[in-house]
Amino acid sequence: MSDHFDVIVIGGGPAGYPAAIRAGQLGLSVACIDGWKNRDGTYAFGGTCLNAGCIPSKALLESSELLHRAHEEFALHGISTGPVSIDIAKMQKRKEQIVKGSTQGIMALFKGAKVTALTGHGRLLPGRQVEFTAADGSQKVLSANHVVLASGSNPTSLPTAVFDGKHIMDSWDALDLTETPKRLGVIGAGVIGVELGSVWRRLGSEVVILEASDTFLALADQQLAKEALKHFNKQGLNIRLGAKVSSATVGSDGVTVAYQDASGEQSLVVDKLVVAIGRRPNTAGLLAQGTGVMTDARGFIEVDEYCHTGVENVWAVGDVVRGPMLAHKGKEEGVMVAERIAGHHAQVNYHTIPSVIYTAPEIAWVGQTEEQVKANGRAYKVGNFPFMASGRARAMESTAGFCKLIADVETDEILGVHIIGPMAGELIGEAVLAMEYSATTEDLQLTMHAHPTLSEALHEAALSADKRAIDFINR
């Protein structure tokens, strides 16, 4: 193996491995370093997303949703199944097979792009050198024309609820449970918290989610957030807002969680406690002294709009830099950097990054919320379409939620789209594309949508913004 490459990528997650692959496709010599270690001691590329986040969580969400539908919906379709149960071990085995297939796929992609995969830890040294510590402990110094930092993020811990991996868990532990806890507590009602809570609630847990903020899904449009909270409560997710945890103590009867809310001091006893209060950049040990790469007070690497650190030919992408910690955002940054290293023009439009929560109903949005538009003093109009009025949604027994579109009154440009309902994560793609091209509500109004489809909801929401909806009475 050569000790010099055109590009060295430190991190093989959803920001790092696309950067490495695209750079390889562009004819550059590339090495990608990653040290992710699985529970069984094996190493794998793909980062948190493929190994302990996006992919395994979606596998469990799908399994638990099928169980829920078998219990609650099949009879409505005239389907008789008899007693329905779930084998948690088989469910977890299926999840692991999906994860393994995904991570092995990365190695095949590396081979096709002639990327050298290095298992171990990478540390940036001055002068675009990288100290590589292999899995066996051996070390060597590599050099590169360009270095891309993509070391990802780790779960944020709570000093008052210390992880022990058995009773007080992070999100990875919560994905690997071998049996359904009778009582499950979750600290944090963000994306990770509500997704994990949904999985184990469908599988039979009594779930209580404690959220320190008084506002549910504060980053989302609040009309959408209120609708989501209503449905989650109906499903049995006990979401307690304004609940600030002061301690979590493991005892013979479970984990006792002390917290304070508007009513004063409260206590909760659960069998398992998941801490899901967010993630922090994994930059500890990444930068040697003298590299010139700067981090902020929270550990994020400082970069410009093109993910350049300000140090010649050193870049940073994904969860270690500003912006939402989303796999697709990191992927686009990684590809952009690879393109720019190869001398091509490339950029990321940070105004059209979609967000998705894979609960039932699904939640997705892109662009500005109504609260943000209002705060900016911009004159706007809103179009709404409920899935109750969608023929396809009714046929699917999935009528919860709505599609909401916000547009500028004067220019008609679409400023934001917010969806809660069936397949929202798929539907939001059309909104992202529309906003990427600065589309107007009229553009969507004049775009023919197949019938009956869920995508008609976006079409009708655009019509509704001008009080022209066909399949819904404008109020």
Secondary structure, 3 states (H helix, E strand, C coil): CCCEEEEEEECCCCCHHHHHHHHHHCCCCEEEEECCECCCCCECCCHHHHHHCHHHHHHHHHHHHHHHHHHHCHHHHCCCCCCCCCCHHHHHHHHHHHHHHHHHHHHHHHHHHCEEEEEEEEEEECCCEEEEEECCCCEEEEEEEEEEECCCEEECCECCECCCCCCEECHHHHHCCCCCCCEEEEECCCHHHHHHHHHHHHCCCEEEEEECCCCCCCCCCHHHHHHHHHHHHHCCCEEEECCEEEEEEEECCEEEEEEEECCEEEEEEECEEEECCCEEECCCCCECCCCCCCECCCCCECCCCCCECCCCCEEECHHHCCCCCCHHHHHHHHHHHHHHHCCCCCCCCHHHCCEEECCCCEEEEEECCHHHHHHCCCCEEEEEEEHHHCHHHHHCCCCCCEEEEEEECCCCEEEEEEEEECCHHHHHHHHHHHHHCCCEHHHHHCCCCCCCCCCHHHHHHHHHHCCCCCCCCCC
